[in-house]
Amino acid sequence: MSDQPKFESLEGLRGTGKSTIAPMLAAVRQAVLVPTVPAFYQPLRHELDKRTNVEARMCLYLSALFTAAEEIQYHLRRGVPVVVESYFARCLTSHRALGARLGISLPAWLPTPVTYYLVCADDERRRRLAARNKPVSRWDALVETVTDRVTAAYASLPARRIDTTGLTPEEVLRLITATDTQGAHSRADTEPVGAHPHLLPAVSRSPAGTRCS
């Protein structure tokens, strides 16, 4: 067993369970839940969400993530486990699916998490989204039009796939912790598949047009 503190990230489309499971996983791990868009970025984030430049928005999120990575590194160096609700993978997959063409190669110093890629049957995921009582940005709505591209990009990344369809948050949490300690599980694929964790291949795309929750 490694003596290094755990660093774990939850990835996936909206409605697959990330925001519900992340604080629960942090509590179980006795970990710090680090926001990957720090609070002082939020006003600018809200302003950029009103605009249409996908590269500008992507750069903002990358800056926020690099800032969060410094905090993550701080905790890990002191032996404190860390959980995040999405990391660089979500930023890169979603913005590239929306048409961003920036070439990004992430530096090797970045903390690399154990990543759980949450998936859910699309009809259930949409029901979860419809039941939410929070605003949806235009960018959230746009991502919903290119979920196939986002899913294809996620499939190339190293992650442990967790199917949350029909499960309560407690069942998903048990599945994640069982996957972590026991290896393969009927609802979880523990083999890291895909690209080097610091590289993301381009997402092919057609011409532009642009009970967990």
C-alpha positions in Angstrom: 0.0 0.0 0.0 1.3 3.5 -0.8 1.9 6.0 2.0 1.0 8.8 -0.4 -2.3 10.6 0.5 -5.1 10.0 -2.0 -6.1 12.4 -4.7 -9.4 11.5 -6.3 -11.4 13.2 -9.0 -15.0 12.7 -10.2 -15.6 13.2 -13.9 -18.5 12.9 -16.3 -21.4 14.7 -17.9 -23.8 16.9 -15.9 -26.4 14.8 -14.1 -24.2 11.7 -13.5 -23.7 12.4 -9.8 -20.5 14.3 -9.4 -21.7 17.2 -7.2 -23.7 14.8 -4.9 -20.9 12.2 -4.5 -17.9 14.5 -4.2 -18.6 15.7 -0.6 -19.7 12.2 0.4 -16.4 10.7 -0.9 -14.4 13.5 0.8 -16.1 12.7 4.1 -15.4 9.0 3.8 -11.7 9.7 2.9 -11.4 12.4 5.6 -10.2 14.5 2.7 -10.3 18.2 1.7 -12.9 18.9 -1.0 -11.0 21.5 -3.2 -13.1 23.6 -5.6 -11.4 23.6 -9.0 -12.9 27.0 -9.8 -11.7 29.0 -6.7 -14.2 31.5 -5.3 -12.3 34.6 -6.6 -12.7 33.4 -10.2 -16.5 33.2 -9.9 -17.4 36.8 -10.9 -15.3 36.6 -14.1 -16.6 33.1 -14.8 -20.2 34.5 -14.7 -19.2 37.3 -17.0 -17.5 34.9 -19.5 -20.5 32.6 -19.4 -22.5 35.4 -21.1 -20.0 35.6 -24.0 -19.4 33.3 -27.0 -15.6 33.0 -27.2 -14.9 29.3 -26.3 -11.1 29.8 -26.2 -11.4 32.7 -23.7 -13.7 30.6 -21.5 -11.3 27.6 -21.8 -8.3 29.7 -20.8 -10.2 31.0 -17.7 -11.0 27.5 -16.6 -7.4 26.4 -17.2 -6.2 29.3 -15.1 -8.6 28.3 -12.3 -7.5 24.7 -12.5 -3.8 25.6 -12.3 -4.6 27.7 -9.2 -6.5 24.9 -7.7 -3.7 22.5 -8.5 -1.3 24.5 -6.3 -3.8 24.1 -3.4 -4.1 20.4 -4.1 -0.4 20.0 -4.1 -0.1 21.9 -0.8 -2.5 19.5 0.9 -1.0 16.4 -0.6 2.5 17.4 0.5 1.2 17.6 4.1 -0.3 14.2 3.9 -3.9 15.4 3.5 -6.1 13.5 1.0 -8.0 15.6 -1.6 -11.2 15.1 -3.6 -12.3 17.3 -6.5 -15.5 17.5 -8.5 -13.9 17.4 -12.0 -10.4 18.4 -12.9 -8.5 19.2 -16.2 -10.3 16.4 -18.1 -13.7 18.1 -17.9 -12.3 21.4 -19.0 -10.5 20.0 -22.0 -13.1 17.5 -23.2 -16.0 19.9 -22.9 -14.3 23.0 -24.5 -12.8 20.9 -27.3 -16.2 19.4 -28.0 -17.5 22.9 -28.3 -14.9 23.9 -30.9 -11.9 25.2 -29.0 -8.7 24.6 -31.0 -6.0 25.5 -28.5 -3.3 22.9 -28.3 -2.8 21.9 -24.6 0.0 19.7 -23.2 -0.3 19.7 -19.4 3.0 19.9 -17.4 4.2 16.8 -15.6 4.3 18.5 -12.2 0.5 18.5 -11.9 -0.9 16.2 -9.2 -2.5 13.3 -11.0 -5.7 11.9 -9.4 -7.3 8.5 -9.4 -10.3 9.4 -11.7 -13.8 8.0 -11.4 -15.7 8.6 -14.6 -19.4 8.6 -13.7 -21.8 7.6 -16.4 -25.6 7.2 -16.4 -28.3 6.1 -18.9 -29.2 9.2 -20.9 -32.9 9.1 -20.0 -32.2 9.0 -16.3 -29.5 11.6 -16.6 -32.0 14.0 -18.3 -34.6 13.3 -15.6 -32.0 14.2 -12.9 -31.2 17.5 -14.7 -34.9 18.4 -15.1 -35.3 17.9 -11.3 -32.5 20.3 -10.4 -33.3 23.7 -9.0 -30.4 25.7 -10.2 -29.7 27.9 -13.2 -28.3 26.5 -16.4 -25.8 28.6 -18.3 -25.8 28.8 -22.1 -22.6 26.8 -22.1 -24.2 24.0 -20.1 -27.0 24.0 -22.7 -24.4 23.9 -25.5 -22.6 21.0 -24.0 -25.8 19.0 -24.0 -25.9 19.3 -27.8 -22.4 17.6 -28.1 -22.5 15.0 -25.4 -21.4 12.3 -27.9 -18.2 14.3 -28.5 -17.6 14.8 -24.8 -18.2 11.1 -24.2 -15.8 10.1 -27.0 -13.1 12.4 -25.5 -13.6 11.0 -22.0 -13.3 7.4 -23.4 -9.6 8.1 -24.3 -8.6 9.1 -20.8 -7.4 6.9 -18.0 -10.3 6.5 -15.6 -12.3 4.0 -13.6 -15.8 3.9 -15.1 -18.7 4.0 -12.6 -22.3 3.4 -13.8 -24.6 5.3 -11.5 -27.9 4.4 -13.3 -30.6 3.5 -10.9 -28.4 3.8 -7.8 -28.8 6.0 -4.7 -25.8 8.2 -3.8 -25.0 5.8 -0.9 -24.8 2.9 -3.4 -22.6 4.9 -5.8 -20.3 5.8 -2.9 -20.1 2.1 -1.8 -19.3 1.1 -5.4 -16.5 3.7 -5.6 -14.9 2.6 -2.4 -15.3 -1.1 -3.2 -13.7 -0.5 -6.6 -10.8 1.2 -5.0 -10.1 -1.6 -2.5 -11.2 -4.7 -4.4 -10.5 -4.1 -8.0 -13.0 -5.1 -10.7 -16.7 -4.8 -10.0 -19.7 -5.6 -12.0 -20.6 -1.9 -12.3 -17.1 -0.5 -12.4 -14.3 -0.8 -14.9 -11.1 -0.3 -13.0 -8.6 -0.6 -15.9 -7.1 2.8 -16.8 -7.7 3.0 -20.5 -6.5 5.6 -23.0 -4.0 8.4 -23.4 -1.2 9.5 -21.1 -2.8 11.5 -18.3 -1.1 14.7 -19.3 -2.1 14.6 -22.9 -5.5 14.8 -24.6 -6.0 13.9 -28.2 -8.1 16.1 -30.5 -11.8 15.5 -30.6 -13.1 14.9 -34.1 -16.1 17.1 -34.9 -18.3 18.0 -37.7 -18.4 21.6 -39.0 -19.4 24.2 -36.5 -22.8 25.1 -35.4 -22.5 24.9 -32.2 -31.2 9.7 -7.7 -27.7 11.4 -7.7 -27.7 14.8 -9.2 
